[in-house]
């Protein structure tokens, strides 16, 4: 299961799934806490980041 997050409210979800992605436009707090297993999404929310990452 994959999840994409951009805010601290997404942290629990990102910890739960097997393929967590942090959006480039994420909050600074989430970027600092970013789990070692999190990957960066290909683009931000306004530039099809989720779709671009899925199609990689």
Gaussian input, Z-matrix of N, CA and C with variables (Angstrom, degrees):
# hf/3-21g

backbone

0 1
 N
 C     1     B1
 C     2     B2     1     A1
 N     3     B3     2     A2     1     D1
 C     4     B4     3     A3     2     D2
 C     5     B5     4     A4     3     D3
 N     6     B6     5     A5     4     D4
 C     7     B7     6     A6     5     D5
 C     8     B8     7     A7     6     D6
 N     9     B9     8     A8     7     D7
 C    10    B10     9     A9     8     D8
 C    11    B11    10    A10     9     D9
 N    12    B12    11    A11    10    D10
 C    13    B13    12    A12    11    D11
 C    14    B14    13    A13    12    D12
 N    15    B15    14    A14    13    D13
 C    16    B16    15    A15    14    D14
 C    17    B17    16    A16    15    D15
 N    18    B18    17    A17    16    D16
 C    19    B19    18    A18    17    D17
 C    20    B20    19    A19    18    D18
 N    21    B21    20    A20    19    D19
 C    22    B22    21    A21    20    D20
 C    23    B23    22    A22    21    D21
 N    24    B24    23    A23    22    D22
 C    25    B25    24    A24    23    D23
 C    26    B26    25    A25    24    D24
 N    27    B27    26    A26    25    D25
 C    28    B28    27    A27    26    D26
 C    29    B29    28    A28    27    D27
 N    30    B30    29    A29    28    D28
 C    31    B31    30    A30    29    D29
 C    32    B32    31    A31    30    D30
 N    33    B33    32    A32    31    D31
 C    34    B34    33    A33    32    D32
 C    35    B35    34    A34    33    D33
 N    36    B36    35    A35    34    D34
 C    37    B37    36    A36    35    D35
 C    38    B38    37    A37    36    D36
 N    39    B39    38    A38    37    D37
 C    40    B40    39    A39    38    D38
 C    41    B41    40    A40    39    D39
 N    42    B42    41    A41    40    D40
 C    43    B43    42    A42    41    D41
 C    44    B44    43    A43    42    D42
 N    45    B45    44    A44    43    D43
 C    46    B46    45    A45    44    D44
 C    47    B47    46    A46    45    D45
 N    48    B48    47    A47    46    D46
 C    49    B49    48    A48    47    D47
 C    50    B50    49    A49    48    D48
 N    51    B51    50    A50    49    D49
 C    52    B52    51    A51    50    D50
 C    53    B53    52    A52    51    D51
 N    54    B54    53    A53    52    D52
 C    55    B55    54    A54    53    D53
 C    56    B56    55    A55    54    D54
 N    57    B57    56    A56    55    D55
 C    58    B58    57    A57    56    D56
 C    59    B59    58    A58    57    D57
 N    60    B60    59    A59    58    D58
 C    61    B61    60    A60    59    D59
 C    62    B62    61    A61    60    D60
 N    63    B63    62    A62    61    D61
 C    64    B64    63    A63    62    D62
 C    65    B65    64    A64    63    D63
 N    66    B66    65    A65    64    D64
 C    67    B67    66    A66    65    D65
 C    68    B68    67    A67    66    D66
 N    69    B69    68    A68    67    D67
 C    70    B70    69    A69    68    D68
 C    71    B71    70    A70    69    D69
 N    72    B72    71    A71    70    D70
 C    73    B73    72    A72    71    D71
 C    74    B74    73    A73    72    D72
 N    75    B75    74    A74    73    D73
 C    76    B76    75    A75    74    D74
 C    77    B77    76    A76    75    D75
 N    78    B78    77    A77    76    D76
 C    79    B79    78    A78    77    D77
 C    80    B80    79    A79    78    D78
 N    81    B81    80    A80    79    D79
 C    82    B82    81    A81    80    D80
 C    83    B83    82    A82    81    D81
 N    84    B84    83    A83    82    D82
 C    85    B85    84    A84    83    D83
 C    86    B86    85    A85    84    D84
 N    87    B87    86    A86    85    D85
 C    88    B88    87    A87    86    D86
 C    89    B89    88    A88    87    D87
 N    90    B90    89    A89    88    D88
 C    91    B91    90    A90    89    D89
 C    92    B92    91    A91    90    D90
 N    93    B93    92    A92    91    D91
 C    94    B94    93    A93    92    D92
 C    95    B95    94    A94    93    D93
 N    96    B96    95    A95    94    D94
 C    97    B97    96    A96    95    D95
 C    98    B98    97    A97    96    D96
 N    99    B99    98    A98    97    D97
 C   100   B100    99    A99    98    D98
 C   101   B101   100   A100    99    D99
 N   102   B102   101   A101   100   D100
 C   103   B103   102   A102   101   D101
 C   104   B104   103   A103   102   D102
 N   105   B105   104   A104   103   D103
 C   106   B106   105   A105   104   D104
 C   107   B107   106   A106   105   D105
 N   108   B108   107   A107   106   D106
 C   109   B109   108   A108   107   D107
 C   110   B110   109   A109   108   D108
 N   111   B111   110   A110   109   D109
 C   112   B112   111   A111   110   D110
 C   113   B113   112   A112   111   D111
 N   114   B114   113   A113   112   D112
 C   115   B115   114   A114   113   D113
 C   116   B116   115   A115   114   D114
 N   117   B117   116   A116   115   D115
 C   118   B118   117   A117   116   D116
 C   119   B119   118   A118   117   D117
 N   120   B120   119   A119   118   D118
 C   121   B121   120   A120   119   D119
 C   122   B122   121   A121   120   D120
 N   123   B123   122   A122   121   D121
 C   124   B124   123   A123   122   D122
 C   125   B125   124   A124   123   D123
 N   126   B126   125   A125   124   D124
 C   127   B127   126   A126   125   D125
 C   128   B128   127   A127   126   D126
 N   129   B129   128   A128   127   D127
 C   130   B130   129   A129   128   D128
 C   131   B131   130   A130   129   D129
 N   132   B132   131   A131   130   D130
 C   133   B133   132   A132   131   D131
 C   134   B134   133   A133   132   D132
 N   135   B135   134   A134   133   D133
 C   136   B136   135   A135   134   D134
 C   137   B137   136   A136   135   D135
 N   138   B138   137   A137   136   D136
 C   139   B139   138   A138   137   D137
 C   140   B140   139   A139   138   D138
 N   141   B141   140   A140   139   D139
 C   142   B142   141   A141   140   D140
 C   143   B143   142   A142   141   D141
 N   144   B144   143   A143   142   D142
 C   145   B145   144   A144   143   D143
 C   146   B146   145   A145   144   D144
 N   147   B147   146   A146   145   D145
 C   148   B148   147   A147   146   D146
 C   149   B149   148   A148   147   D147
 N   150   B150   149   A149   148   D148
 C   151   B151   150   A150   149   D149
 C   152   B152   151   A151   150   D150
 N   153   B153   152   A152   151   D151
 C   154   B154   153   A153   152   D152
 C   155   B155   154   A154   153   D153
 N   156   B156   155   A155   154   D154
 C   157   B157   156   A156   155   D155
 C   158   B158   157   A157   156   D156
 N   159   B159   158   A158   157   D157
 C   160   B160   159   A159   158   D158
 C   161   B161   160   A160   159   D159
 N   162   B162   161   A161   160   D160
 C   163   B163   162   A162   161   D161
 C   164   B164   163   A163   162   D162
 N   165   B165   164   A164   163   D163
 C   166   B166   165   A165   164   D164
 C   167   B167   166   A166   165   D165

   B1=1.4337
   B2=1.5231
   B3=1.3171
   B4=1.4605
   B5=1.5189
   B6=1.3170
   B7=1.4620
   B8=1.5173
   B9=1.3109
   B10=1.4593
   B11=1.5177
   B12=1.3337
   B13=1.4464
   B14=1.5090
   B15=1.3330
   B16=1.4663
   B17=1.5224
   B18=1.3268
   B19=1.4571
   B20=1.5155
   B21=1.3111
   B22=1.4646
   B23=1.5210
   B24=1.3298
   B25=1.4620
   B26=1.5261
   B27=1.3128
   B28=1.4636
   B29=1.5257
   B30=1.3097
   B31=1.4653
   B32=1.5281
   B33=1.3232
   B34=1.4721
   B35=1.5260
   B36=1.3219
   B37=1.4642
   B38=1.5251
   B39=1.3241
   B40=1.4573
   B41=1.5248
   B42=1.3345
   B43=1.4690
   B44=1.5212
   B45=1.3124
   B46=1.4620
   B47=1.5305
   B48=1.3118
   B49=1.4637
   B50=1.5297
   B51=1.3001
   B52=1.4574
   B53=1.5185
   B54=1.3374
   B55=1.4649
   B56=1.5286
   B57=1.3336
   B58=1.4670
   B59=1.5260
   B60=1.3243
   B61=1.4630
   B62=1.5235
   B63=1.3131
   B64=1.4585
   B65=1.5226
   B66=1.3140
   B67=1.4545
   B68=1.5269
   B69=1.3331
   B70=1.4691
   B71=1.5190
   B72=1.3282
   B73=1.4562
   B74=1.5264
   B75=1.3287
   B76=1.4680
   B77=1.5293
   B78=1.3237
   B79=1.4618
   B80=1.5298
   B81=1.3089
   B82=1.4690
   B83=1.5205
   B84=1.3427
   B85=1.4679
   B86=1.5263
   B87=1.3262
   B88=1.4619
   B89=1.5226
   B90=1.3103
   B91=1.4660
   B92=1.5250
   B93=1.3203
   B94=1.4662
   B95=1.5201
   B96=1.3199
   B97=1.4687
   B98=1.5191
   B99=1.3055
   B100=1.4655
   B101=1.5206
   B102=1.2927
   B103=1.4644
   B104=1.5175
   B105=1.2990
   B106=1.4589
   B107=1.5223
   B108=1.3222
   B109=1.4683
   B110=1.5184
   B111=1.3166
   B112=1.4632
   B113=1.5166
   B114=1.2848
   B115=1.4647
   B116=1.5124
   B117=1.3067
   B118=1.4602
   B119=1.5161
   B120=1.3191
   B121=1.4567
   B122=1.5332
   B123=1.3172
   B124=1.4616
   B125=1.5178
   B126=1.3127
   B127=1.4560
   B128=1.5234
   B129=1.3246
   B130=1.4582
   B131=1.5317
   B132=1.3246
   B133=1.4702
   B134=1.5147
   B135=1.3005
   B136=1.4655
   B137=1.5244
   B138=1.3111
   B139=1.4624
   B140=1.5277
   B141=1.3177
   B142=1.4713
   B143=1.5252
   B144=1.3230
   B145=1.4637
   B146=1.5100
   B147=1.3272
   B148=1.4626
   B149=1.5256
   B150=1.3214
   B151=1.4733
   B152=1.5252
   B153=1.3334
   B154=1.4606
   B155=1.5180
   B156=1.3174
   B157=1.4693
   B158=1.5211
   B159=1.3070
   B160=1.4671
   B161=1.5322
   B162=1.3195
   B163=1.4606
   B164=1.5092
   B165=1.3259
   B166=1.4733
   B167=1.4945
   A1=107.93
   A2=116.60
   A3=122.03
   A4=109.47
   A5=115.56
   A6=121.52
   A7=108.47
   A8=115.07
   A9=122.61
   A10=107.69
   A11=116.37
   A12=119.43
   A13=112.69
   A14=114.62
   A15=119.35
   A16=112.88
   A17=117.57
   A18=120.42
   A19=111.90
   A20=115.74
   A21=120.78
   A22=111.74
   A23=117.61
   A24=119.64
   A25=111.67
   A26=118.52
   A27=123.25
   A28=113.18
   A29=118.35
   A30=121.71
   A31=112.78
   A32=118.06
   A33=120.56
   A34=110.70
   A35=116.72
   A36=121.07
   A37=110.27
   A38=117.31
   A39=120.98
   A40=111.59
   A41=116.93
   A42=120.66
   A43=111.41
   A44=117.60
   A45=122.82
   A46=113.77
   A47=117.66
   A48=120.31
   A49=111.93
   A50=115.29
   A51=120.90
   A52=114.68
   A53=117.18
   A54=121.80
   A55=109.63
   A56=117.05
   A57=119.79
   A58=112.11
   A59=115.61
   A60=121.86
   A61=109.32
   A62=115.38
   A63=121.81
   A64=107.34
   A65=116.12
   A66=121.38
   A67=109.70
   A68=117.89
   A69=120.45
   A70=113.51
   A71=117.99
   A72=121.30
   A73=112.29
   A74=116.80
   A75=121.65
   A76=111.19
   A77=114.39
   A78=119.87
   A79=109.37
   A80=115.69
   A81=119.96
   A82=111.14
   A83=117.30
   A84=120.68
   A85=111.35
   A86=116.71
   A87=119.78
   A88=110.87
   A89=116.79
   A90=119.76
   A91=110.79
   A92=117.68
   A93=121.05
   A94=111.98
   A95=116.86
   A96=121.32
   A97=111.39
   A98=116.66
   A99=123.03
   A100=111.75
   A101=115.71
   A102=121.59
   A103=110.22
   A104=116.61
   A105=120.18
   A106=112.09
   A107=116.05
   A108=119.02
   A109=112.80
   A110=118.11
   A111=120.45
   A112=110.14
   A113=114.84
   A114=121.41
   A115=107.80
   A116=116.23
   A117=121.25
   A118=108.83
   A119=117.08
   A120=121.30
   A121=108.01
   A122=116.23
   A123=121.40
   A124=113.25
   A125=117.56
   A126=122.92
   A127=109.14
   A128=116.10
   A129=119.41
   A130=110.81
   A131=115.00
   A132=121.23
   A133=113.27
   A134=117.37
   A135=120.74
   A136=113.05
   A137=117.32
   A138=121.09
   A139=111.66
   A140=115.52
   A141=122.00
   A142=113.52
   A143=116.46
   A144=120.77
   A145=114.58
   A146=117.13
   A147=119.87
   A148=109.71
   A149=117.50
   A150=120.34
   A151=111.77
   A152=117.44
   A153=120.26
   A154=111.49
   A155=117.08
   A156=120.69
   A157=110.40
   A158=117.32
   A159=121.23
   A160=110.39
   A161=117.25
   A162=121.02
   A163=113.78
   A164=119.11
   A165=121.52
   A166=110.87
   D1=139.77
   D2=178.14
   D3=-115.86
   D4=152.16
   D5=175.44
   D6=-143.30
   D7=148.79
   D8=179.35
   D9=-121.88
   D10=130.47
   D11=-178.90
   D12=-134.60
   D13=153.12
   D14=178.46
   D15=-135.85
   D16=3.77
   D17=-179.63
   D18=-144.10
   D19=166.44
   D20=-179.27
   D21=-61.25
   D22=-26.19
   D23=177.93
   D24=-67.40
   D25=-12.20
   D26=179.16
   D27=-94.39
   D28=-4.81
   D29=-172.84
   D30=-59.36
   D31=-46.33
   D32=-179.73
   D33=-61.05
   D34=-41.37
   D35=178.87
   D36=-63.09
   D37=-43.85
   D38=-178.85
   D39=-64.55
   D40=-34.49
   D41=177.71
   D42=-70.21
   D43=-27.61
   D44=-173.76
   D45=-80.45
   D46=-36.92
   D47=-172.18
   D48=-85.57
   D49=163.78
   D50=-179.59
   D51=-80.84
   D52=-22.44
   D53=-177.60
   D54=-131.27
   D55=79.21
   D56=-179.30
   D57=-85.34
   D58=137.97
   D59=177.98
   D60=-126.54
   D61=135.88
   D62=174.82
   D63=-102.91
   D64=131.63
   D65=179.83
   D66=-74.47
   D67=144.81
   D68=179.02
   D69=-59.91
   D70=-25.23
   D71=178.73
   D72=-93.39
   D73=20.15
   D74=-179.01
   D75=-63.71
   D76=160.36
   D77=177.10
   D78=-63.00
   D79=152.13
   D80=-179.91
   D81=-60.04
   D82=-36.11
   D83=178.44
   D84=-60.15
   D85=-44.56
   D86=-179.13
   D87=-68.98
   D88=-37.34
   D89=177.77
   D90=-62.17
   D91=-37.44
   D92=179.49
   D93=-72.07
   D94=-37.06
   D95=-177.53
   D96=-84.45
   D97=-13.95
   D98=-173.68
   D99=-32.34
   D100=123.68
   D101=-179.50
   D102=-64.54
   D103=149.13
   D104=179.56
   D105=-60.37
   D106=-26.81
   D107=-178.62
   D108=-89.26
   D109=-5.60
   D110=178.40
   D111=-73.81
   D112=144.96
   D113=174.38
   D114=-109.22
   D115=163.05
   D116=175.14
   D117=-89.93
   D118=136.80
   D119=173.79
   D120=-68.96
   D121=157.17
   D122=-175.47
   D123=-65.03
   D124=-39.68
   D125=-178.39
   D126=-142.48
   D127=173.84
   D128=178.83
   D129=-82.06
   D130=179.99
   D131=-176.41
   D132=-60.93
   D133=-30.73
   D134=-176.23
   D135=-84.53
   D136=-6.21
   D137=-177.42
   D138=-127.23
   D139=41.79
   D140=175.18
   D141=56.76
   D142=38.43
   D143=-177.53
   D144=-57.60
   D145=-41.44
   D146=-179.74
   D147=-67.35
   D148=-49.97
   D149=-179.56
   D150=-61.97
   D151=-44.38
   D152=179.10
   D153=-60.08
   D154=-37.23
   D155=-179.38
   D156=-71.52
   D157=-41.77
   D158=179.74
   D159=-63.49
   D160=-40.34
   D161=-176.47
   D162=-80.51
   D163=-3.79
   D164=178.61
   D165=-63.82

